[in-house]
Amino acid sequence: MNKDLTEKWNARYRAVEEEATACYVLREFVHLLPATGDALDLACGRGGNALLLAEQGLQVEAWDLSPVAVEQLQATAGARGLAVHASVHDIVQCPPAENSFDVIVVSYFLERKLAPLISKALKPQGLLFYETFLREKPSGVGPSNPDYLLAGNELLRLFSDLHVLAYREEGLVGAMDKGRRNVAMLVAQRRI
């Protein structure tokens, strides 16, 4: 595990006070979730996605590099009476196994070489909910390093092996003060 990266994220999560919330794409398309199944909140941070998945009755694993984030998630889940199995996990070194999850949620994390492994980690008919920052964005929100920003339609290309159920990427078209400008969002299914 990269100690510097872990410490960077530990410091960031120690400084956060607001409540963890699920990403927009998961909240918007929560009605697509299966009634039962195994879900993974990948690079979960403080676990807003994991909490929502558990509230929907799924068996939830939540993985993050930061022990601080995992502790915060465990405390929140415990206080709400939700069963979330949160663990410190280097997902780059140890990605999810093939055919292991009915739902995977990834928000504000981008490691391109993991895309095919994430697709394969979905069980047949499994769903991927993905939301992260774009290069083409009107505000300075999010990372500045292009390695962590999506090019136009890149999310569609990264998961071209999946069946797209919903996609949203608004970029710099139209009224900049409206919409979800800084991110791309995808809901896709592994169809066999």
C-alpha positions as CSV (number, residue, x, y, z in Angstrom):
1,M,0.0,0.0,0.0
2,N,1.2,3.5,-0.8
3,K,1.8,5.1,2.6
4,D,1.9,8.7,1.2
5,L,-1.4,8.3,-0.6
6,T,-3.0,6.7,2.4
7,E,-1.8,9.5,4.7
8,K,-3.1,12.1,2.2
9,W,-6.6,10.6,2.2
10,N,-6.5,10.0,6.0
11,A,-5.8,13.7,6.5
12,R,-8.6,14.7,4.1
13,Y,-11.2,12.5,5.8
14,R,-10.2,13.7,9.3
15,A,-11.0,17.2,8.1
16,V,-14.4,16.4,6.8
17,E,-17.4,17.2,9.1
18,E,-20.5,17.0,6.9
19,E,-22.5,13.8,6.6
20,A,-21.5,11.3,3.9
21,T,-24.0,11.2,1.0
22,A,-24.5,8.9,-1.9
23,C,-23.4,10.1,-5.3
24,Y,-26.0,11.7,-7.6
25,V,-26.1,8.9,-10.2
26,L,-26.9,6.3,-7.5
27,R,-29.6,8.5,-5.9
28,E,-31.1,9.3,-9.3
29,F,-31.3,5.7,-10.4
30,V,-31.8,3.9,-7.1
31,H,-35.0,2.4,-8.5
32,L,-32.8,0.2,-10.8
33,L,-31.2,-1.7,-7.9
34,P,-32.1,-5.3,-7.4
35,A,-34.2,-6.2,-4.3
36,T,-31.3,-8.5,-3.0
37,G,-27.7,-9.2,-3.8
38,D,-24.1,-8.3,-3.1
39,A,-22.9,-4.8,-3.6
40,L,-19.5,-3.1,-3.6
41,D,-18.8,0.6,-2.9
42,L,-15.4,0.8,-4.6
43,A,-13.0,3.5,-3.2
44,C,-15.8,4.2,-0.8
45,G,-14.4,7.1,1.1
46,R,-16.8,7.8,4.0
47,G,-19.3,5.5,2.5
48,G,-22.4,7.5,1.4
49,N,-23.0,5.0,-1.4
50,A,-22.5,2.0,0.9
51,L,-25.0,3.4,3.4
52,L,-27.7,3.9,0.7
53,L,-27.0,0.4,-0.7
54,A,-27.5,-1.1,2.7
55,E,-30.7,0.9,3.3
56,Q,-32.0,-0.8,0.1
57,G,-31.4,-4.2,1.6
58,L,-28.3,-5.2,-0.3
59,Q,-25.3,-7.1,1.3
60,V,-22.7,-4.4,1.2
61,E,-18.9,-4.4,1.1
62,A,-17.1,-1.0,1.1
63,W,-13.4,-0.8,0.2
64,D,-11.0,2.2,0.7
65,L,-7.3,2.8,1.1
66,S,-7.9,5.1,4.1
67,P,-8.3,3.5,7.5
68,V,-9.8,6.8,8.7
69,A,-12.6,6.7,6.1
70,V,-13.3,3.0,6.9
71,E,-13.6,3.8,10.6
72,Q,-15.9,6.7,10.0
73,L,-18.1,4.5,7.7
74,Q,-18.2,1.7,10.3
75,A,-19.3,4.2,13.0
76,T,-22.0,5.7,10.8
77,A,-23.3,2.3,9.7
78,G,-23.4,1.1,13.3
79,A,-25.2,4.2,14.5
80,R,-27.8,3.7,11.8
81,G,-28.1,0.0,12.4
82,L,-26.9,-0.9,8.9
83,A,-24.9,-3.9,8.0
84,V,-21.9,-2.7,5.9
85,H,-18.7,-4.7,5.8
86,A,-16.1,-1.9,5.4
87,S,-12.4,-2.7,5.0
88,V,-9.1,-1.1,4.2
89,H,-8.3,-2.4,0.7
90,D,-5.9,-1.4,-2.0
91,I,-8.1,-1.9,-5.0
92,V,-5.4,-1.2,-7.5
93,Q,-3.3,-4.1,-6.1
94,C,-6.3,-6.3,-5.2
95,P,-9.2,-5.6,-7.5
96,P,-12.5,-7.4,-7.0
97,A,-12.8,-11.0,-8.2
98,E,-14.7,-12.0,-11.4
99,N,-18.4,-12.5,-11.0
100,S,-18.5,-11.4,-7.4
101,F,-21.0,-8.5,-7.2
102,D,-24.6,-7.7,-8.4
103,V,-23.9,-4.0,-8.0
104,I,-20.7,-2.0,-8.0
105,V,-20.7,1.8,-7.3
106,V,-17.7,4.0,-8.1
107,S,-17.8,7.7,-7.4
108,Y,-15.0,10.2,-7.8
109,F,-12.3,7.6,-8.4
110,L,-10.6,6.9,-11.7
111,E,-8.0,4.2,-12.4
112,R,-8.5,3.4,-16.0
113,K,-6.7,0.0,-16.0
114,L,-9.3,-1.2,-13.5
115,A,-12.2,-0.7,-15.9
116,P,-12.1,-4.2,-17.5
117,L,-11.7,-5.8,-14.1
118,I,-14.7,-3.9,-12.7
119,S,-16.8,-5.1,-15.6
120,K,-15.7,-8.7,-15.1
121,A,-16.4,-8.3,-11.3
122,L,-20.1,-7.9,-12.1
123,K,-22.2,-11.0,-12.0
124,P,-24.4,-11.6,-15.1
125,Q,-27.1,-8.9,-15.1
126,G,-25.0,-7.0,-12.5
127,L,-25.2,-3.2,-12.5
128,L,-22.4,-0.5,-12.5
129,F,-23.1,3.0,-11.2
130,Y,-20.2,5.3,-12.0
131,E,-19.7,9.0,-11.5
132,T,-16.5,11.0,-11.7
133,F,-15.0,14.3,-12.9
134,L,-14.6,15.5,-16.5
135,R,-11.7,17.4,-18.1
136,E,-14.2,19.7,-19.8
137,K,-15.9,21.4,-16.8
138,P,-16.8,25.0,-16.0
139,S,-15.7,25.0,-12.4
140,G,-12.4,24.2,-10.7
141,V,-14.1,21.5,-8.6
142,G,-12.2,18.2,-8.5
143,P,-8.7,17.2,-9.4
144,S,-6.5,19.2,-11.8
145,N,-4.4,16.3,-12.9
146,P,-5.7,15.0,-16.2
147,D,-4.9,11.5,-15.1
148,Y,-7.9,11.7,-12.8
149,L,-10.3,13.4,-15.2
150,L,-12.3,11.8,-18.0
151,A,-12.1,12.9,-21.6
152,G,-15.4,13.4,-23.5
153,N,-17.3,10.1,-23.7
154,E,-14.4,8.3,-22.2
155,L,-16.6,6.6,-19.6
156,L,-18.6,5.0,-22.4
157,R,-15.4,3.7,-24.0
158,L,-14.0,2.4,-20.7
159,F,-17.1,0.3,-20.2
160,S,-18.1,-0.4,-23.8
161,D,-18.5,-4.1,-22.9
162,L,-21.5,-3.2,-20.8
163,H,-25.1,-2.4,-21.8
164,V,-25.7,1.3,-21.1
165,L,-28.9,2.1,-19.2
166,A,-28.2,5.7,-18.5
167,Y,-25.5,8.2,-19.4
168,R,-25.1,11.9,-18.7
169,E,-22.3,14.2,-19.6
170,E,-23.2,17.9,-20.2
171,G,-19.8,19.5,-20.5
172,L,-19.7,23.1,-21.7
173,V,-22.9,23.2,-23.7
174,G,-25.7,25.7,-22.9
175,A,-26.3,27.5,-19.7
176,M,-23.3,26.9,-17.4
177,D,-25.2,27.6,-14.2
178,K,-27.6,24.7,-14.7
179,G,-27.3,20.9,-14.8
180,R,-24.5,18.6,-13.6
181,R,-21.6,20.1,-15.4
182,N,-18.5,18.7,-13.8
183,V,-19.1,15.0,-14.0
184,A,-19.9,12.1,-16.3
185,M,-22.4,9.5,-15.0
186,L,-23.1,6.0,-16.2
187,V,-25.4,3.2,-15.2
188,A,-24.6,0.0,-17.2
189,Q,-25.4,-3.7,-17.0
190,R,-23.4,-6.8,-17.7
191,R,-25.5,-8.8,-20.1
192,I,-24.5,-12.3,-20.9
